[in-house]
Amino acid sequence: MELTNVNIWVVLVCTMINNFLASIWYSRKVLGDAWAKEHGFNVELLKPTPWHFAGAFLDAFILCFVLNMFFNNFAIHGMGNGMTIGFLIWLGFIATTHFSGVIWAKKPFKAYLIDSGYLLLNLILIGAIMGTWQ
């Protein structure tokens, strides 16, 4: 795989969309309170710091960068194909590895649904954008 084929603009746009989606998904008005409750966290103590935002940006950037490498090196074009790849990556790598936390670490199933649901929506959306942008 060649790094030179990466479209940095789509990577940056998808990184920002990833972080925006997370800020809505995990907000207290949407699923943040339920997520904190399932993990046994005190939502009042979960105030984000600049390090949280920097880490989330870096995490999203790496995800989008690597995903764009796949799209370019395997010639994935079109919104439908992008959404399909996003779903398959979620199914093969995210849903399965996160579910092992439910099985072995006794992670609450509802927390699994919240976290993996966010990643499913995120990967399908980013896949649609990257597939269209190709």
MDTraj code that builds the backbone (N, CA, C; nanometers):
import mdtraj as md
import numpy as np

residues = "MET GLU LEU THR ASN VAL ASN ILE TRP VAL VAL LEU VAL CYS THR MET ILE ASN ASN PHE LEU ALA SER ILE TRP TYR SER ARG LYS VAL LEU GLY ASP ALA TRP ALA LYS GLU HIS GLY PHE ASN VAL GLU LEU LEU LYS PRO THR PRO TRP HIS PHE ALA GLY ALA PHE LEU ASP ALA PHE ILE LEU CYS PHE VAL LEU ASN MET PHE PHE ASN ASN PHE ALA ILE HIS GLY MET GLY ASN GLY MET THR ILE GLY PHE LEU ILE TRP LEU GLY PHE ILE ALA THR THR HIS PHE SER GLY VAL ILE TRP ALA LYS LYS PRO PHE LYS ALA TYR LEU ILE ASP SER GLY TYR LEU LEU LEU ASN LEU ILE LEU ILE GLY ALA ILE MET GLY THR TRP GLN".split()
xyz = np.array([
    [0.0834, -0.1187, 0.0000],
    [0.0000, 0.0000, 0.0000],
    [0.0873, 0.1242, 0.0000],
    [0.0445, 0.2194, -0.0766],
    [0.1216, 0.3424, -0.0868],
    [0.0558, 0.4542, -0.0075],
    [0.1368, 0.5239, 0.0701],
    [0.0867, 0.6378, 0.1463],
    [0.0622, 0.7587, 0.0575],
    [0.1246, 0.7611, -0.0587],
    [0.1132, 0.8778, -0.1455],
    [-0.0253, 0.8930, -0.2066],
    [-0.1045, 0.7888, -0.2042],
    [-0.2383, 0.7950, -0.2620],
    [-0.3425, 0.8520, -0.1670],
    [-0.3059, 0.8804, -0.0452],
    [-0.4024, 0.9285, 0.0536],
    [-0.4456, 1.0704, 0.0183],
    [-0.5765, 1.0923, 0.0194],
    [-0.6334, 1.2251, -0.0040],
    [-0.6485, 1.2931, 0.1317],
    [-0.5550, 1.3809, 0.1640],
    [-0.5522, 1.4419, 0.2970],
    [-0.6765, 1.5259, 0.3232],
    [-0.7364, 1.5817, 0.2187],
    [-0.8548, 1.6657, 0.2387],
    [-0.9750, 1.5833, 0.2841],
    [-0.9977, 1.4695, 0.2208],
    [-1.1095, 1.3857, 0.2646],
    [-1.0808, 1.3283, 0.4031],
    [-0.9550, 1.3001, 0.4311],
    [-0.9180, 1.2509, 0.5645],
    [-0.9494, 1.3566, 0.6701],
    [-0.9126, 1.4808, 0.6444],
    [-0.9392, 1.5880, 0.7416],
    [-1.0884, 1.6152, 0.7573],
    [-1.1619, 1.6169, 0.6470],
    [-1.3071, 1.6382, 0.6548],
    [-1.3723, 1.5256, 0.7345],
    [-1.3361, 1.4022, 0.7041],
    [-1.3944, 1.2878, 0.7755],
    [-1.3523, 1.2855, 0.9220],
    [-1.2323, 1.3314, 0.9522],
    [-1.1878, 1.3416, 1.0915],
    [-1.2760, 1.4390, 1.1679],
    [-1.3044, 1.5535, 1.1074],
    [-1.3903, 1.6526, 1.1736],
    [-1.5330, 1.6004, 1.1888],
    [-1.5831, 1.5318, 1.0867],
    [-1.7173, 1.4737, 1.0951],
    [-1.7221, 1.3685, 1.2049],
    [-1.6188, 1.2862, 1.2140],
    [-1.6088, 1.1844, 1.3186],
    [-1.6209, 1.2477, 1.4568],
    [-1.5458, 1.3542, 1.4803],
    [-1.5482, 1.4199, 1.6109],
    [-1.6808, 1.4904, 1.6366],
    [-1.7389, 1.5494, 1.5337],
    [-1.8688, 1.6148, 1.5480],
    [-1.9763, 1.5124, 1.5827],
    [-1.9757, 1.4001, 1.5116],
    [-2.0726, 1.2942, 1.5386],
    [-2.0577, 1.2414, 1.6810],
    [-1.9349, 1.2233, 1.7261],
    [-1.9118, 1.1758, 1.8631],
    [-1.9634, 1.2756, 1.9654],
    [-1.9452, 1.4048, 1.9382],
    [-1.9916, 1.5063, 2.0337],
    [-2.1431, 1.5063, 2.0460],
    [-2.2123, 1.4703, 1.9398],
    [-2.3584, 1.4603, 1.9464],
    [-2.3992, 1.3280, 2.0104],
    [-2.3436, 1.2175, 1.9620],
    [-2.3807, 1.0826, 2.0075],
    [-2.3621, 1.0666, 2.1583],
    [-2.2491, 1.1150, 2.2080],
    [-2.2174, 1.0979, 2.3494],
    [-2.2554, 1.2191, 2.4343],
    [-2.3329, 1.3114, 2.3781],
    [-2.3785, 1.4257, 2.4576],
    [-2.4806, 1.3779, 2.5605],
    [-2.4962, 1.4560, 2.6638],
    [-2.5894, 1.4175, 2.7705],
    [-2.7327, 1.4107, 2.7194],
    [-2.7655, 1.4876, 2.6191],
    [-2.9023, 1.4891, 2.5664],
    [-2.9317, 1.3702, 2.4754],
    [-2.8279, 1.3037, 2.4277],
    [-2.8509, 1.1900, 2.3383],
    [-2.8210, 1.0602, 2.4144],
    [-2.6970, 1.0113, 2.4144],
    [-2.6667, 0.8839, 2.4798],
    [-2.5594, 0.8934, 2.5875],
    [-2.5101, 1.0124, 2.6147],
    [-2.4019, 1.0291, 2.7117],
    [-2.4370, 0.9847, 2.8524],
    [-2.5553, 1.0216, 2.8998],
    [-2.5953, 0.9813, 3.0349],
    [-2.6121, 0.8300, 3.0453],
    [-2.6743, 0.7701, 2.9445],
    [-2.6927, 0.6239, 2.9450],
    [-2.5577, 0.5530, 2.9387],
    [-2.4667, 0.6049, 2.8570],
    [-2.3329, 0.5472, 2.8453],
    [-2.2602, 0.5533, 2.9791],
    [-2.2631, 0.6695, 3.0440],
    [-2.1958, 0.6858, 3.1736],
    [-2.2574, 0.5932, 3.2780],
    [-2.3887, 0.5832, 3.2785],
    [-2.4572, 0.4965, 3.3754],
    [-2.4173, 0.3505, 3.3564],
    [-2.4127, 0.3051, 3.2328],
    [-2.3769, 0.1659, 3.2050],
    [-2.2344, 0.1331, 3.2481],
    [-2.1466, 0.2321, 3.2426],
    [-2.0077, 0.2120, 3.2840],
    [-1.9860, 0.2418, 3.4318],
    [-2.0880, 0.2924, 3.4992],
    [-2.0744, 0.3263, 3.6401],
    [-1.9984, 0.4554, 3.6639],
    [-1.9959, 0.5441, 3.5646],
    [-1.9261, 0.6715, 3.5777],
    [-2.0196, 0.7780, 3.6321],
    [-1.9623, 0.8728, 3.7045],
    [-2.0356, 0.9912, 3.7463],
    [-2.0227, 1.0923, 3.6336],
    [-2.1320, 1.1228, 3.5681],
    [-2.1286, 1.2087, 3.4501],
    [-2.0744, 1.3478, 3.4828],
    [-2.0903, 1.3923, 3.6059],
    [-2.0396, 1.5238, 3.6460],
    [-1.8870, 1.5266, 3.6506],
    [-1.8246, 1.4107, 3.6688],
    [-1.6790, 1.4042, 3.6769],
    [-1.6131, 1.3799, 3.5411],
    [-1.6923, 1.3678, 3.4377],
    [-1.6397, 1.3358, 3.3052],
    [-1.6199, 1.4607, 3.2192],
    [-1.5741, 1.5661, 3.2780],
    [-1.5505, 1.6893, 3.2026],
    [-1.4285, 1.6704, 3.1122],
    [-1.4444, 1.6915, 2.9815],
    [-1.3307, 1.6720, 2.8910],
    [-1.2253, 1.7816, 2.9059],
    [-1.1018, 1.7425, 2.8852],
    [-0.9888, 1.8351, 2.8885],
    [-0.9369, 1.8519, 2.7456],
    [-0.8475, 1.9474, 2.7242],
    [-0.7879, 1.9589, 2.5900],
    [-0.7192, 1.8296, 2.5445],
    [-0.6642, 1.7530, 2.6388],
    [-0.6001, 1.6256, 2.6037],
    [-0.7012, 1.5253, 2.5497],
    [-0.8221, 1.5269, 2.6038],
    [-0.9266, 1.4387, 2.5520],
    [-0.9571, 1.4724, 2.4057],
    [-0.9718, 1.6017, 2.3785],
    [-1.0030, 1.6434, 2.2417],
    [-0.8876, 1.6144, 2.1461],
    [-0.7653, 1.6364, 2.1911],
    [-0.6482, 1.6071, 2.1074],
    [-0.6394, 1.4574, 2.0788],
    [-0.6616, 1.3757, 2.1811],
    [-0.6585, 1.2307, 2.1625],
    [-0.7684, 1.1830, 2.0699],
    [-0.8885, 1.2397, 2.0843],
    [-1.0000, 1.2022, 1.9975],
    [-0.9720, 1.2417, 1.8527],
    [-0.9116, 1.3596, 1.8340],
    [-0.8776, 1.4035, 1.6984],
    [-0.7736, 1.3102, 1.6366],
    [-0.6697, 1.2771, 1.7121],
    [-0.5649, 1.1885, 1.6614],
    [-0.6216, 1.0505, 1.6289],
    [-0.7047, 0.9992, 1.7175],
    [-0.7686, 0.8696, 1.6972],
    [-0.8513, 0.8699, 1.5685],
    [-0.9332, 0.9728, 1.5506],
    [-1.0172, 0.9834, 1.4313],
    [-0.9325, 1.0020, 1.3057],
    [-0.8256, 1.0797, 1.3170],
    [-0.7384, 1.1031, 1.2017],
    [-0.6750, 0.9721, 1.1549],
    [-0.6253, 0.8933, 1.2487],
    [-0.5633, 0.7651, 1.2125],
    [-0.6662, 0.6732, 1.1473],
    [-0.7859, 0.6652, 1.2051],
    [-0.8923, 0.5829, 1.1476],
    [-0.9211, 0.6256, 1.0042],
    [-0.9396, 0.7544, 0.9825],
    [-0.9733, 0.8053, 0.8493],
    [-0.8571, 0.7902, 0.7517],
    [-0.7366, 0.8103, 0.7990],
    [-0.6178, 0.7965, 0.7139],
    [-0.6057, 0.6530, 0.6630],
    [-0.6139, 0.5573, 0.7532],
    [-0.6008, 0.4162, 0.7148],
    [-0.7177, 0.3736, 0.6264],
    [-0.8374, 0.4183, 0.6595],
    [-0.9532, 0.3851, 0.5769],
    [-0.9357, 0.4401, 0.4355],
    [-0.8825, 0.5607, 0.4230],
    [-0.8595, 0.6185, 0.2911],
    [-0.7521, 0.5413, 0.2144],
    [-0.6538, 0.4878, 0.2851],
    [-0.5545, 0.4026, 0.2193],
    [-0.6228, 0.2818, 0.1556],
    [-0.7154, 0.2195, 0.2291],
    [-0.7887, 0.1053, 0.1744],
    [-0.8700, 0.1466, 0.0519],
    [-0.9416, 0.2578, 0.0637],
    [-1.0248, 0.3031, -0.0472],
    [-0.9415, 0.3271, -0.1727],
    [-0.8268, 0.3896, -0.1574],
    [-0.7433, 0.4209, -0.2736],
    [-0.6729, 0.2982, -0.3294],
    [-0.6183, 0.2159, -0.2434],
    [-0.5411, 0.1009, -0.2905],
    [-0.6272, -0.0115, -0.3457],
    [-0.7529, -0.0178, -0.3023],
    [-0.8429, -0.1205, -0.3539],
    [-0.9466, -0.0632, -0.4494],
    [-0.9258, 0.0624, -0.4908],
    [-1.0107, 0.1293, -0.5904],
    [-1.1594, 0.1201, -0.5556],
    [-1.1929, 0.1617, -0.4360],
    [-1.3322, 0.1612, -0.3918],
    [-1.3928, 0.2962, -0.4290],
    [-1.4935, 0.2936, -0.5154],
    [-1.5564, 0.4158, -0.5649],
    [-1.7073, 0.4064, -0.5478],
    [-1.7698, 0.5196, -0.5235],
    [-1.9146, 0.5274, -0.5151],
    [-1.9651, 0.5222, -0.3721],
    [-2.0747, 0.5928, -0.3502],
    [-2.1322, 0.6020, -0.2163],
    [-2.1741, 0.4654, -0.1626],
    [-2.2431, 0.3876, -0.2445],
    [-2.2901, 0.2563, -0.2001],
    [-2.1763, 0.1627, -0.1634],
    [-2.0728, 0.1610, -0.2462],
    [-1.9564, 0.0777, -0.2157],
    [-1.8875, 0.1252, -0.0882],
    [-1.8781, 0.2568, -0.0719],
    [-1.8163, 0.3115, 0.0490],
    [-1.8933, 0.2741, 0.1740],
    [-2.0259, 0.2824, 0.1653],
    [-2.1084, 0.2450, 0.2805],
    [-2.0947, 0.0959, 0.3112],
    [-2.0884, 0.0151, 0.2065],
    [-2.0723, -0.1293, 0.2251],
    [-1.9398, -0.1610, 0.2928],
    [-1.8323, -0.0972, 0.2478],
    [-1.7012, -0.1190, 0.3102],
    [-1.7040, -0.0740, 0.4555],
    [-1.7655, 0.0413, 0.4824],
    [-1.7775, 0.0882, 0.6207],
    [-1.8492, -0.0135, 0.7076],
    [-1.9591, -0.0688, 0.6561],
    [-2.0336, -0.1698, 0.7309],
    [-1.9505, -0.2958, 0.7526],
    [-1.8835, -0.3421, 0.6481],
    [-1.8052, -0.4654, 0.6602],
    [-1.6870, -0.4496, 0.7556],
    [-1.6234, -0.3341, 0.7544],
    [-1.5152, -0.3096, 0.8508],
    [-1.5717, -0.3108, 0.9918],
    [-1.6882, -0.2486, 1.0104],
    [-1.7519, -0.2507, 1.1423],
    [-1.7844, -0.3947, 1.1828],
    [-1.8476, -0.4689, 1.0935],
    [-1.8892, -0.6056, 1.1258],
    [-1.7702, -0.6964, 1.1545],
    [-1.6684, -0.6891, 1.0724],
    [-1.5549, -0.7796, 1.0858],
    [-1.4571, -0.7441, 1.1960],
    [-1.4428, -0.6155, 1.2254],
    [-1.3393, -0.5742, 1.3200],
    [-1.3942, -0.5074, 1.4458],
    [-1.4913, -0.4208, 1.4317],
    [-1.5410, -0.3443, 1.5465],
    [-1.6418, -0.4255, 1.6274],
    [-1.7478, -0.4713, 1.5613],
    [-1.8535, -0.5435, 1.6331],
    [-1.7980, -0.6654, 1.7055],
    [-1.7078, -0.7356, 1.6404],
    [-1.6545, -0.8581, 1.6998],
    [-1.5595, -0.8298, 1.8155],
    [-1.4659, -0.7376, 1.7961],
    [-1.3695, -0.7110, 1.9040],
    [-1.4360, -0.6437, 2.0229],
    [-1.5316, -0.5566, 1.9978],
    [-1.6017, -0.4935, 2.1098],
    [-1.6903, -0.5937, 2.1837],
    [-1.7462, -0.6903, 2.1108],
    [-1.8318, -0.7886, 2.1769],
    [-1.7526, -0.8795, 2.2703],
    [-1.6246, -0.8964, 2.2434],
    [-1.5440, -0.9761, 2.3362],
    [-1.5402, -0.9105, 2.4739],
    [-1.5542, -0.7776, 2.4799],
    [-1.5630, -0.7090, 2.6088],
    [-1.6892, -0.7462, 2.6846],
    [-1.7971, -0.7719, 2.6131],
    [-1.9219, -0.8163, 2.6769],
    [-1.9034, -0.9574, 2.7317],
    [-1.8377, -1.0413, 2.6534],
    [-1.8199, -1.1811, 2.6924],
    [-1.7211, -1.1955, 2.8082],
    [-1.6040, -1.1354, 2.7962],
    [-1.4959, -1.1609, 2.8904],
    [-1.4820, -1.0571, 3.0006],
    [-1.5063, -0.9314, 2.9700],
    [-1.4853, -0.8259, 3.0697],
    [-1.6152, -0.7832, 3.1362],
    [-1.7237, -0.8501, 3.1040],
    [-1.8550, -0.8218, 3.1620],
    [-1.9010, -0.6785, 3.1341],
    [-1.8601, -0.6261, 3.0187],
    [-1.9062, -0.4937, 2.9779],
    [-2.0567, -0.5027, 2.9552],
    [-2.1335, -0.4068, 3.0049],
    [-2.2787, -0.4122, 2.9849],
    [-2.3148, -0.4116, 2.8358],
    [-2.4121, -0.4937, 2.8001],
    [-2.4523, -0.5048, 2.6604],
    [-2.5028, -0.3715, 2.6063],
    [-2.5710, -0.2954, 2.6908],
    [-2.6208, -0.1645, 2.6475],
    [-2.5044, -0.0711, 2.6134],
    [-2.3974, -0.0764, 2.6907],
    [-2.2786, 0.0048, 2.6603],
    [-2.2173, -0.0402, 2.5281],
    [-2.2166, -0.1704, 2.5051],
    [-2.1681, -0.2237, 2.3770],
    [-2.2509, -0.1683, 2.2613],
    [-2.3825, -0.1676, 2.2772],
    [-2.4693, -0.1165, 2.1710],
    [-2.4445, 0.0313, 2.1445],
    [-2.4248, 0.1089, 2.2512],
    [-2.3988, 0.2524, 2.2349],
    [-2.2669, 0.2741, 2.1614],
    [-2.1610, 0.2094, 2.2086],
    [-2.0285, 0.2289, 2.1484],
    [-2.0207, 0.1743, 2.0063],
    [-2.0665, 0.0522, 1.9870],
    [-2.0556, -0.0063, 1.8531],
    [-2.1551, 0.0582, 1.7568],
    [-2.2682, 0.1052, 1.8085],
    [-2.3638, 0.1771, 1.7241],
    [-2.3054, 0.3062, 1.6704],
    [-2.2333, 0.3780, 1.7569],
    [-2.1653, 0.5000, 1.7124],
    [-2.0644, 0.4677, 1.6025],
    [-1.9855, 0.3644, 1.6241],
    [-1.8832, 0.3287, 1.5255],
    [-1.9446, 0.2788, 1.3949],
    [-2.0583, 0.2107, 1.4031],
    [-2.1280, 0.1669, 1.2822],
    [-2.1730, 0.2877, 1.2006],
    [-2.2427, 0.3795, 1.2649],
    [-2.2888, 0.4997, 1.1955],
    [-2.1703, 0.5785, 1.1400],
    [-2.0671, 0.5913, 1.2201],
    [-1.9476, 0.6654, 1.1818],
    [-1.8815, 0.6043, 1.0581],
    [-1.8584, 0.4744, 1.0587],
    [-1.7909, 0.4094, 0.9457],
    [-1.8757, 0.4108, 0.8188],
    [-2.0062, 0.3963, 0.8327],
    [-2.0930, 0.4029, 0.7144],
    [-2.0926, 0.5440, 0.6562],
    [-2.1009, 0.6446, 0.7424],
    [-2.0992, 0.7834, 0.6959],
    [-1.9655, 0.8194, 0.6311],
    [-1.8572, 0.7855, 0.6978],
    [-1.7245, 0.8142, 0.6424],
    [-1.7023, 0.7346, 0.5133],
    [-1.7485, 0.6105, 0.5109],
    [-1.7373, 0.5311, 0.3889],
    [-1.8132, 0.5941, 0.2732],
    [-1.9323, 0.6468, 0.3014],
    [-2.0106, 0.7135, 0.1971],
    [-1.9371, 0.8357, 0.1436],
    [-1.8796, 0.9137, 0.2341],
    [-1.8071, 1.0347, 0.1926],
    [-1.6831, 0.9986, 0.1125],
    [-1.6047, 0.9044, 0.1629],
    [-1.4818, 0.8668, 0.0916],
    [-1.5126, 0.8027, -0.0429],
    [-1.6152, 0.7197, -0.0477],
    [-1.6516, 0.6571, -0.1745],
    [-1.6980, 0.7581, -0.2774],
    [-1.7698, 0.8600, -0.2323],
    [-1.8174, 0.9650, -0.3217],
    [-1.7036, 1.0550, -0.3671],
    [-1.6098, 1.0823, -0.2767],
    [-1.5000, 1.1755, -0.3032],
    [-1.3963, 1.1163, -0.3988],
    [-1.3934, 0.9855, -0.4153],
    [-1.2904, 0.9206, -0.4986],
    [-1.3030, 0.9611, -0.6440],
])
top = md.Topology()
chain = top.add_chain()
for i, resn in enumerate(residues, 1):
    res = top.add_residue(resn, chain, resSeq=i)
    for name in ("N", "CA", "C"):
        top.add_atom(name, md.element.get_by_symbol(name[0]), res)
traj = md.Trajectory(xyz[None], top)
